[in-house]
Amino acid sequence: MSIFKKVAKVADVAKSPQGRRAIEQAKRYAQDPKNKEKIDRVVNKVKGRGKSH
């Protein structure tokens, strides 16, 4: 499957009622300060800016 077909499939899911619910749930989760800190830690670790321990 080409990357374009995969992106199109993801876009279709995001437009569905279930996809919109999942997106809203993720937004609410990300707004919580504790969760935002966890997300920032993971992002920094993936980008190579986190501590190794």
N, CA, C and O of each residue as an XYZ file, in Angstrom:
212
protein
N       0.856     -1.176      0.000
C       0.000      0.000      0.000
C       0.902      1.239      0.000
O       1.846      1.330      0.784
N       0.605      2.161     -0.865
C       1.421      3.366     -0.956
C       1.144      4.288      0.236
O       0.112      4.178      0.898
N       2.059      5.168      0.483
C       1.921      6.114      1.595
C       0.698      7.001      1.403
O       0.046      7.383      2.375
N       0.386      7.327      0.157
C      -0.756      8.195     -0.118
C      -2.065      7.499      0.216
O      -2.995      8.124      0.724
N      -2.137      6.202     -0.072
C      -3.340      5.444      0.268
C      -3.498      5.330      1.777
O      -4.612      5.394      2.297
N      -2.380      5.159      2.483
C      -2.421      5.072      3.943
C      -2.897      6.397      4.538
O      -3.720      6.408      5.453
N      -2.385      7.501      4.026
C      -2.787      8.823      4.507
C      -4.264      9.057      4.228
O      -4.980      9.597      5.071
N      -4.717      8.654      3.057
C      -6.128      8.815      2.707
C      -7.010      7.998      3.637
O      -8.085      8.449      4.033
N      -6.562      6.805      3.986
C      -7.330      5.951      4.893
C      -7.408      6.583      6.287
O      -8.467      6.576      6.913
N      -6.302      7.120      6.763
C      -6.284      7.791      8.064
C      -7.214      9.001      8.033
O      -7.939      9.247      8.997
N      -7.202      9.741      6.962
C      -8.075     10.909      6.828
C      -9.544     10.482      6.847
O     -10.380     11.156      7.449
N      -9.857      9.370      6.193
C     -11.236      8.869      6.202
C     -11.677      8.490      7.608
O     -12.800      8.790      8.015
N     -10.796      7.834      8.345
C     -11.120      7.440      9.723
C     -11.321      8.683     10.585
O     -12.232      8.725     11.412
N     -10.479      9.689     10.394
C     -10.572     10.912     11.194
C     -11.882     11.648     10.948
O     -12.364     12.363     11.827
N     -12.454     11.483      9.778
C     -13.711     12.154      9.451
C     -14.933     11.388      9.949
O     -16.034     11.936      9.988
N     -14.747     10.137     10.327
C     -15.867      9.319     10.782
C     -16.270      9.746     12.194
O     -15.478     10.376     12.894
N     -17.492      9.411     12.621
C     -17.916      9.747     13.989
C     -16.988      9.145     15.051
O     -16.680      9.800     16.047
N     -16.551      7.926     14.847
C     -15.641      7.298     15.812
C     -14.299      8.020     15.825
O     -13.708      8.218     16.887
N     -13.823      8.408     14.666
C     -12.559      9.123     14.587
C     -12.632     10.481     15.253
O     -11.700     10.894     15.944
N     -13.750     11.183     15.045
C     -13.921     12.499     15.693
C     -13.977     12.345     17.209
O     -13.423     13.170     17.936
N     -14.640     11.298     17.689
C     -14.690     11.056     19.145
C     -13.297     10.788     19.690
O     -12.928     11.303     20.746
N     -12.527      9.987     18.974
C     -11.170      9.668     19.412
C     -10.300     10.923     19.445
O      -9.508     11.109     20.368
N     -10.449     11.773     18.446
C      -9.672     13.013     18.398
C     -10.052     13.926     19.566
O      -9.175     14.501     20.211
N     -11.340     14.063     19.841
C     -11.780     14.898     20.966
C     -11.287     14.339     22.296
O     -10.886     15.096     23.180
N     -11.316     13.023     22.441
C     -10.832     12.393     23.663
C      -9.335     12.654     23.827
O      -8.875     12.939     24.933
N      -8.584     12.560     22.754
C      -7.142     12.818     22.809
C      -6.860     14.277     23.167
O      -5.931     14.565     23.921
N      -7.655     15.190     22.631
C      -7.478     16.616     22.962
C      -7.733     16.864     24.442
O      -6.979     17.585     25.096
N      -8.805     16.261     24.973
C      -9.096     16.428     26.404
C      -7.972     15.852     27.254
O      -7.565     16.456     28.246
N      -7.475     14.693     26.867
C      -6.387     14.052     27.591
C      -5.149     14.950     27.591
O      -4.488     15.105     28.618
N      -4.844     15.532     26.448
C      -3.636     16.349     26.307
C      -3.730     17.663     27.074
O      -2.701     18.263     27.383
N      -4.937     18.124     27.387
C      -5.091     19.389     28.102
C      -4.808     19.260     29.593
O      -4.515     20.261     30.245
N      -4.888     18.057     30.148
C      -4.609     17.838     31.567
C      -3.118     18.106     31.809
O      -2.274     17.548     31.108
N      -2.787     18.947     32.786
C      -1.371     19.292     33.014
C      -0.475     18.075     33.278
O       0.656     18.033     32.792
N      -0.959     17.092     34.034
C      -0.147     15.900     34.301
C       0.116     15.141     33.010
O       1.235     14.698     32.754
N      -0.911     14.999     32.212
C      -0.759     14.275     30.958
C       0.108     15.045     29.982
O       0.886     14.448     29.238
N      -0.017     16.372     29.976
C       0.808     17.190     29.081
C       2.283     17.010     29.426
O       3.128     16.935     28.534
N       2.589     16.942     30.712
C       3.971     16.726     31.138
C       4.484     15.365     30.644
O       5.618     15.256     30.176
N       3.647     14.341     30.753
C       4.024     13.012     30.262
C       4.271     13.043     28.758
O       5.251     12.485     28.264
N       3.373     13.698     28.044
C       3.496     13.785     26.586
C       4.782     14.520     26.214
O       5.513     14.084     25.324
N       5.058     15.631     26.891
C       6.270     16.405     26.604
C       7.528     15.579     26.865
O       8.498     15.648     26.110
N       7.497     14.789     27.957
C       8.645     13.936     28.266
C       8.896     12.921     27.160
O      10.035     12.722     26.736
N       7.830     12.281     26.696
C       7.966     11.278     25.635
C       8.455     11.928     24.343
O       9.333     11.390     23.669
N       7.888     13.082     23.998
C       8.301     13.772     22.777
C       9.785     14.139     22.862
O      10.530     13.938     21.903
N      10.207     14.671     23.994
C      11.613     15.045     24.148
C      12.524     13.823     24.087
O      13.620     13.887     23.531
N      12.065     12.705     24.664
C      12.867     11.487     24.629
C      13.009     10.989     23.191
O      14.090     10.571     22.775
N      11.918     11.038     22.443
C      11.961     10.589     21.048
C      12.857     11.495     20.217
O      13.571     11.033     19.327
N      12.815     12.781     20.514
C      13.644     13.734     19.767
C      15.104     13.702     20.230
O      15.956     14.348     19.619
N      15.401     12.959     21.298
C      16.781     12.836     21.759
C      17.191     13.900     22.750
O      18.380     14.071     23.019
N      16.226     14.620     23.298
C      16.557     15.676     24.260
C      16.304     15.238     25.702
O      16.580     15.993     26.635
N      15.788     14.036     25.888
C      15.454     13.562     27.229
C      16.645     12.961     27.919
O      17.673     12.694     27.296
N      16.505     12.749     29.211
C      17.563     12.103     29.977
C      17.541     10.614     29.680
O      16.487     10.061     29.369
N      18.668      9.972     29.770
C      18.769      8.556     29.410
C      18.356      7.640     30.548
O      18.296      6.427     30.343
N      18.068      8.157     31.742
C      17.662      7.286     32.855
C      16.326      7.580     33.316
O      15.838      6.937     34.245
